[in-house]
Amino acid sequence: MTPENSPPSLIQLPTFIFFFCTVLPRTHSRDHSLPYGDCRSSFECGIMKELSYPFWRNQQSHCGRQGFELQCQPHEYPVINMENQTFIVLEIEQNSQWMKLARSDVWNGTCPLLETQLNHPPFSFSATGIRNLSIFHGCQVGSTISEQAYNFSCTTKNGSIGYDYVLWKAFTGPAKLCYLQFTVPVLITAYDQLVHRSLTLKEALNEGFIAVYHFEEEEFCRKCRTSRGTCVRSMNATQVLCFCDNGGLQKTPCLKHGKSLPFCLSAVRS
């Protein structure tokens, strides 16, 4: 069969493939990656720099994971909310996946009146590096909790000053003498200084404590970063994707130099 008699579809096939594999990928990548432009590089939050997935800020939830939103103010530490408590983020180590946190109520000069709660994934207390203090509030004047207890005064939100104690270890002593008992974590270094009276309770609490975090897609995101891509959430938040330098989004790490699989090859392989 001569070219003149060949079906039009076969004659036009090379042109169609060229258009499909060159023009369409650029259009597809550009349109598809528009919401993710701000996710491509790390970001700053207050005094902290080089932050990335799973953390996010400024309503850019597609750039991070739920529960890792940071509130940012210029020249200040970031703030994060966990389990209805607010924490000052003193340090973040993303490679080892831990944070140093301080309670915002104590940071702002208020007595701690609640347990420090961190009992649900993806966050948990570090198994090392912290100790718990037992704190007793509203104790009867002249009451003795323990010979090892350290008496201190603390101003509450309503301005009252309680007759309070802090104990170096867990203690279940006379509940009737104090109306409130709970534990708070501190760094071991701050704990030792507090025991030797070289730190006040507020100073020890403001040193913070170590919390670790884990998330299901951490291995995928590690490979994505290694391929020079950036982990992002799909707009419907149902899956994690790797955002590559050329604007491609895919379920696997980028190929070379941060590039995604060409759209035509991706279509053929799928």
C-alpha positions as CSV (number, residue, x, y, z in Angstrom):
1,M,0.0,0.0,0.0
2,T,1.5,3.3,-1.1
3,P,1.5,6.3,1.3
4,E,-1.1,8.0,-0.8
5,N,-3.5,5.1,-0.1
6,S,-2.6,4.7,3.6
7,P,-5.2,5.5,6.2
8,P,-4.9,9.1,7.5
9,S,-4.5,7.9,11.1
10,L,-1.3,6.0,10.3
11,I,0.2,8.9,8.4
12,Q,-0.6,11.4,11.2
13,L,0.6,9.0,14.0
14,P,4.2,10.4,14.2
15,T,2.9,13.9,14.5
16,F,0.4,12.9,17.1
17,I,3.1,11.1,19.2
18,F,5.4,14.2,19.0
19,F,2.6,16.4,20.2
20,F,1.5,14.0,22.9
21,C,5.0,13.6,24.3
22,T,6.3,17.1,24.0
23,V,3.5,19.7,24.1
24,L,1.2,17.9,26.4
25,P,3.7,17.2,29.2
26,R,4.5,20.8,29.5
27,T,0.9,21.8,29.6
28,H,0.0,19.0,32.0
29,S,2.9,19.7,34.4
30,R,2.3,23.4,34.5
31,D,-1.4,23.1,35.2
32,H,-1.0,20.2,37.6
33,S,1.8,21.8,39.7
34,L,0.3,25.2,40.2
35,P,-0.9,24.7,43.8
36,Y,2.5,23.2,44.8
37,G,4.8,26.0,43.8
38,D,5.2,27.1,47.4
39,C,6.0,23.5,48.4
40,R,9.1,23.2,46.2
41,S,11.7,24.6,48.6
42,S,12.1,24.6,52.4
43,F,10.5,27.5,54.3
44,E,11.2,29.8,57.3
45,C,8.9,30.1,60.3
46,G,9.9,32.8,62.7
47,I,13.5,32.3,63.7
48,M,13.6,28.8,62.3
49,K,14.8,28.0,58.7
50,E,15.1,25.1,56.3
51,L,11.7,23.5,57.4
52,S,9.9,21.1,55.1
53,Y,7.3,18.3,54.9
54,P,5.6,17.1,57.2
55,F,5.6,20.7,58.5
56,W,3.6,23.5,56.9
57,R,2.4,27.0,57.5
58,N,-0.1,29.7,56.2
59,Q,-2.9,27.4,55.2
60,Q,-0.7,25.4,52.8
61,S,-1.9,22.1,54.1
62,H,-1.1,20.5,50.7
63,C,2.6,21.1,51.5
64,G,2.5,19.1,54.7
65,R,0.8,16.6,57.0
66,Q,-2.2,17.2,59.2
67,G,-1.2,17.9,62.7
68,F,2.1,19.5,61.7
69,E,0.9,23.1,61.1
70,L,3.2,25.8,62.5
71,Q,2.1,29.2,63.5
72,C,4.7,31.8,62.5
73,Q,5.5,35.3,63.7
74,P,8.6,37.3,62.7
75,H,11.6,36.9,65.0
76,E,9.8,34.5,67.3
77,Y,9.8,30.7,67.9
78,P,7.1,28.8,65.9
79,V,4.0,27.6,67.8
80,I,2.3,24.2,67.3
81,N,-1.0,22.9,68.7
82,M,-1.2,19.3,69.9
83,E,-4.2,17.7,71.7
84,N,-5.7,21.0,72.7
85,Q,-2.4,22.3,74.1
86,T,-0.1,24.9,72.7
87,F,3.6,24.5,72.6
88,I,6.5,26.8,71.7
89,V,8.8,25.0,69.2
90,L,12.4,25.6,70.5
91,E,14.1,23.2,68.0
92,I,13.3,20.8,65.2
93,E,15.6,18.1,64.0
94,Q,14.0,16.7,60.9
95,N,16.6,14.1,60.0
96,S,16.2,12.4,63.4
97,Q,12.5,13.4,63.7
98,W,12.4,15.1,67.1
99,M,11.4,18.4,68.5
100,K,12.2,20.4,71.6
101,L,8.9,21.8,73.0
102,A,8.0,24.2,75.8
103,R,4.5,24.8,77.1
104,S,3.1,28.1,76.0
105,D,1.3,28.7,79.3
106,V,4.5,28.4,81.3
107,W,6.4,30.4,78.7
108,N,4.0,33.3,79.1
109,G,4.4,33.2,82.9
110,T,1.4,31.2,84.0
111,C,1.4,28.3,86.4
112,P,1.1,24.9,84.7
113,L,-2.3,23.6,85.8
114,L,-2.7,20.6,83.4
115,E,-0.8,17.5,82.6
116,T,1.4,17.8,79.5
117,Q,-0.4,15.6,77.1
118,L,1.3,13.9,74.2
119,N,-0.1,10.4,74.1
120,H,-1.3,10.0,70.5
121,P,0.4,9.4,67.2
122,P,2.2,11.0,65.4
123,F,3.8,12.5,68.5
124,S,5.1,11.0,71.7
125,F,7.6,11.7,74.5
126,S,11.2,10.8,73.9
127,A,12.2,7.6,75.7
128,T,15.5,9.2,76.7
129,G,16.6,12.7,77.8
130,I,13.6,13.7,79.9
131,R,12.4,13.2,83.5
132,N,9.0,13.8,85.0
133,L,8.3,16.3,87.8
134,S,5.3,15.9,90.1
135,I,3.6,19.2,90.8
136,F,1.1,19.9,93.6
137,H,-1.1,23.0,93.5
138,G,-3.3,24.6,96.2
139,C,-1.8,22.8,99.1
140,Q,-2.8,23.6,102.7
141,V,-0.6,26.2,104.4
142,G,2.0,24.4,106.4
143,S,1.4,21.0,104.8
144,T,4.4,18.8,104.2
145,I,4.2,16.7,101.1
146,S,7.6,15.2,101.4
147,E,11.0,16.1,102.8
148,Q,12.3,16.0,99.3
149,A,9.7,18.4,97.9
150,Y,10.6,21.9,96.9
151,N,8.2,24.6,97.9
152,F,7.5,27.4,95.3
153,S,5.0,30.2,94.7
154,C,3.3,30.5,91.4
155,T,0.8,33.0,89.9
156,T,-2.3,31.6,88.2
157,K,-4.3,33.3,85.4
158,N,-6.6,35.0,87.9
159,G,-3.6,36.4,89.8
160,S,-3.8,34.2,92.9
161,I,-0.6,32.8,94.4
162,G,-0.8,29.1,95.3
163,Y,1.1,27.2,98.0
164,D,2.7,24.7,95.8
165,Y,5.3,22.0,95.7
166,V,7.4,20.3,93.1
167,L,8.7,16.8,93.7
168,W,11.6,15.1,91.9
169,K,9.8,11.8,91.3
170,A,6.3,10.4,91.0
171,F,4.5,10.7,94.3
172,T,1.0,9.7,95.3
173,G,1.2,11.4,98.8
174,P,-1.8,12.8,100.7
175,A,-4.3,14.0,98.0
176,K,-6.4,15.8,100.6
177,L,-3.6,18.3,101.3
178,C,-3.6,19.6,97.7
179,Y,-6.4,20.1,95.3
180,L,-4.4,19.4,92.1
181,Q,-1.6,16.9,91.3
182,F,0.0,16.2,88.0
183,T,3.3,15.6,86.2
184,V,5.3,17.6,83.7
185,P,8.4,16.5,81.6
186,V,11.7,18.4,81.7
187,L,15.1,17.8,80.2
188,I,17.4,15.7,82.4
189,T,19.9,18.6,82.4
190,A,17.3,21.0,83.6
191,Y,16.1,18.4,86.1
192,D,19.6,18.1,87.6
193,Q,19.9,21.9,87.9
194,L,16.5,22.2,89.5
195,V,17.4,19.6,92.1
196,H,20.5,21.6,93.0
197,R,18.5,24.9,93.0
198,S,20.5,26.4,90.2
199,L,17.3,26.8,88.1
200,T,13.8,27.9,89.1
201,L,10.8,25.8,88.2
202,K,9.8,28.2,85.4
203,E,13.3,28.2,84.0
204,A,13.4,24.4,84.0
205,L,10.1,24.1,82.3
206,N,11.1,26.7,79.7
207,E,14.1,24.6,78.8
208,G,11.4,22.3,77.2
209,F,11.4,18.6,76.6
210,I,12.0,16.3,73.7
211,A,9.1,14.9,71.7
212,V,9.6,12.5,68.7
213,Y,7.3,12.1,65.7
214,H,6.7,9.5,63.0
215,F,4.4,9.3,60.0
216,E,3.5,6.5,57.6
217,E,5.1,8.0,54.5
218,E,8.5,8.9,56.0
219,E,10.4,6.3,54.0
220,F,8.8,7.4,50.8
221,C,9.5,11.1,51.5
222,R,13.1,10.2,52.3
223,K,13.5,8.7,48.9
224,C,11.7,11.6,47.3
225,R,14.1,14.1,48.9
226,T,17.1,12.0,47.8
227,S,15.8,12.2,44.2
228,R,15.6,16.0,44.7
229,G,11.9,16.0,44.9
230,T,9.5,17.4,47.5
231,C,6.8,15.4,49.4
232,V,3.4,17.0,49.1
233,R,-0.2,16.0,49.8
234,S,-2.8,15.5,47.0
235,M,-5.4,18.3,47.0
236,N,-8.0,15.9,48.4
237,A,-5.5,14.8,51.1
238,T,-5.8,11.1,50.2
239,Q,-2.2,10.4,49.1
240,V,1.3,11.6,49.3
241,L,3.1,12.5,46.1
242,C,6.6,13.4,45.0
243,F,6.8,16.8,43.4
244,C,9.7,17.0,40.9
245,D,11.7,19.9,39.6
246,N,9.9,19.9,36.2
247,G,6.5,20.2,37.9
248,G,5.6,16.6,37.7
249,L,3.6,14.8,40.4
250,Q,4.1,11.1,40.9
251,K,3.7,8.2,43.3
252,T,7.4,7.3,43.0
253,P,10.6,9.3,43.6
254,C,11.8,11.5,40.7
255,L,14.1,9.9,38.1
256,K,17.3,11.9,37.7
257,H,18.1,15.4,38.6
258,G,14.7,15.9,40.2
259,K,12.8,15.2,36.9
260,S,9.6,13.2,36.8
261,L,8.7,10.5,34.3
262,P,7.7,11.9,30.9
263,F,4.0,12.1,30.6
264,C,3.8,9.8,27.5
265,L,6.0,7.1,29.1
266,S,4.1,7.4,32.3
267,A,0.9,6.8,30.4
268,V,2.3,3.8,28.6
269,R,3.7,2.2,31.8
270,S,0.4,2.7,33.6
